[in-house]
Amino acid sequence: MGAGVQQNAPEARRRGRRRHRSRPMAEINVTPFVDVMLVLLIIFMVAAPLMTVGVPVELPKTAAGALPGDDEEPLTVTITATGDVQIQTTSVNRAELVGKLRAIAAERSSDRVYLRADGGIAYEQVMQVMGALNAGGFTNVGLVTDTGGPKLDAGTTGQGE
């Protein structure tokens, strides 16, 4: 595929020999290798955004920036539009939430947890889950939102003027 045979015909004619000797080519054809690598690169670029763990929720929009990342896979707690609580993608009963969070906190080195909540649920439900996160050993809670929300400038009161 990348190797071939090279003829030494000009040297054989100079020496007066009729017999042709062949030697292997030492060149490697890298074109197929580059083609395969480019295809793999495109596949990973397309597939990487799809590998995020999550439950479909309608996140509220804010103007806040992103938090810096950790080396450890982030723990995500989600409150769905129906009020169900999920750790990563596993549904958890609210009565068992603190116990499961304590067990998870004992195995993790980081106390950071990301809380995703549907924008349509009551603030009270979000605060109850945040209290459970604190009781479970997670004190570093990041609230996940979508970008592009309204910016509250110092010159406006935030109400319709």
N, C-alpha and C positions, 0 to 999 in steps of 0.2 A: 504494500500500500504506500509506503514512503520510501522504500528502497528499490534500487534498480541495478541494472548491469551497464557498465560503461565499456565501450570497445576501445582498444588500443591500436586501431588500424594504422594511424600515421607512423607510430614507432615501428610497427611490424614491417611496413614498407621500406623504412630506412635501413633496416637490418637485412632485408632481403628474405625474410621468412614468409611463408605462405600461411602458416598456422596463426590464427588470431587468439590472443589470450584475453580473457575478460577479468575484470576486477570489480568488486562490489562498490556501489556508490556510498559515500559517507554522508550524504545529505538527507535531512528529514523534512518531509512535507508537513508543515504545521497548519496548513489551511483547514483540514478537517477538525483539528483540535480547536482552533479558534472559532470555527462555526459552532461546535458543540458547546463551548464555553459561553458564547453569546446567547445561545438559546436557553441555557440554564440560567444565565443572569436575568433574562427577560421573565422566565417562569418565576423565579424568586421575587423579582420586583412586583409582579402581579399578585403573587400568593401571600406576601408578607402582611399587607393590611388585612387580609381575611383571617389571619391567625389570632386575632385579638379575642379574648374571652369576654363574653358579655351576653346580657339578656336585653332584648329590645325594650328600651324605655325612651320616653320623650324628655330629654334633659333640658333644663332651663338654660337660657342663653345669658351670658355675662360678658363683661369686657376684661375679666381677669386673665392673666397669663398662666402658662403651664408650670407645674412644680418640677424640680429637678428629679431625675430618676435614680433608682437604687440598682445594686447588682442583683438582688434577690427578686424573684417574680412577685409583682405586687398582689396583695390580697385585696379583693374587690367584694364589697357588700352592696347588694342592689335591693332597692325597694321598688316594686313594680307598681303600675297604675292601679292594680286591685289591692295593694297593700301587702302583698306577699314579700317576705324577706328571703334573699338568696345569698349564700356565700359562694363566690365564683359562679357556678351554674347549678348548685345544689340547693333546693328549697329547704328552709329551716323553719320550724315552728318557733314563734316568738318566745314561748316559755323555755325552750331549749337553747336559745341564742347565746346567752351569757356563758353557759357551760361549754358549748362548742367553741366559742371564741377563746375561752381560757385554755382549752386543750390546744388550739392552734397557736396561741401566743407562746405557750411553753416550748413549742418546736421551732419557732422562728427567731431569728436574731434581730429582726427589725420590728419596731412597734408601729410602723406606718401602715395605714389601711385607707383604701379609697372607697368613699361612699357615693354611690350613684342612686339617685332618687328621681322618679318621674315628676315632672313639673306640675302635674295636676293633683298630687296628693297633699294632704294637710301638713302644715309645718310641725304640728304636734307629733305626728308619726315619725318624721325625720328626727326630731329631738329625742324621742323615745329610743330609737335605734342608736343614736349617738351616745346616749347614756349607757346603753347595753355594751357598746364598743369600749367605752371608758371602763366599765365594770369588768369587761373581759380582758383588760390589760393593754388595750390599744389607746395610747394617748396622742398619737400623731395622726389625726384624721384629715384627709384631703377630700374636699367636696368636688366631684366631677361635674362639669358643666360643658355646654357647647359654647364656642366662641361666636362673636358677632352680635352680642346683645347690646342693649342701650348703655351708653357711658353717662355716668352721673358727674357732670362738671361741677366745680366749686361755685360757678356763677348761677346755676339753676337749682331749684328746690326739689326737682324730681317729680313735681305735680304739673298737670296741664296748665300752662300759663296763657 
